[in-house]
Amino acid sequence: MKPSHIAEVILPDNYHMRDFLAFHQRDEKCISEIVQQGQVKKGIIWQGNPALLTISIEKNKAQVQLDIDGESLPYSKDHLSVLATHMLGLLQPVEVFEEQYQENPTIGALISQQAGLRIYQSASPFEALSWAIIGQQISVSAAVSIRRRFIQTVGVKHTSGLMCHPTHQEVIQCTEQDLYQCGFSMGKAKALLSVCQLIDSGKLNLSIENSEDEIRSLTNDLLSIKGIGIWTVNYTLLRGLNYLNGSLHGDVAVRRNLQYLLKQESKVDAAQTEKWLAGFSPWKALVAAHLWRQQSSSGY
């Protein structure tokens, strides 16, 4: 038996463990993630090989373990710590945001009530983008079902039995018809395959620094792909790159919960939401997450 790779990550005192677990528990069929007793087991692809990532949370620390199938690979304990720190949302300076807005008359009470809230991250920007494309203009439950069939269709499995979320290298082997049979619309299938082809050719790079210039460049690159709009881009940046300033004014749940927060009788439209969120730059997406959290621990 190959030895497991292990790392440990320290968590802040007010870490939202239940929300982190709920994010990975959206698929009740548990084909690629299993959540139980403070632990997440997730199938990923690590340097081309199926791997099982286990994150166990207890008190103020996360124990992280990686079990890789196949040949022995070059490995750095730092790489595992970086991945876990990213997925746990610990790269986000939420304390700075909370200190700045905890006395705000509109959102101060909400922020204080939800102190420590972070945006839990997908294992990679590609996983975040895949989820965003799948989830365009459909319910979360429908998106979860399509995502499940997508992962099963690509068919990379770890020896533990968990399926692994594919990288672009596996997805590029699929046809539009393969994805259509998973529940993708043809437009979404074409968009995802275009992303894979552009990454494969080196024309699209999702692994960027979280700087405004690089974010702007990636945004433009993604928007040039037919079938990808601004909601998809901002959700990808939020879930895959820890970018907290994307505007999610097009999100129905954000608008609904903003109406509730403002105690407004009429529905809040996208234009009003965009203008309201703009006042919280560079934290617009984090504010949207606080609005999401009013409704669900797993839906943000």
Secondary structure by P-SEA (a helix, b strand, c coil): ccbbbbbbbbbccccaaaaaaaaaacccccccccccccbbbbbbbcccbbbbbbbbbcccbbbbbbbbccccccccaaaaaaaaaaaaccccaaaaaaaacccccccaaaaaaaccccccccccaaaaaaaaaaaccccaaaaaaaaaaaaaaacccccccccccccaaaaaaccaaaaaaacccaaaaaaaaaaaaaaaaccccccccccaaaaaaaaaaaaacccccaaaaaaaaaaccccccccccccaaaaaaaaaaacccccccaaaaaaaaaaacccaaaaaaaaaaacccccc
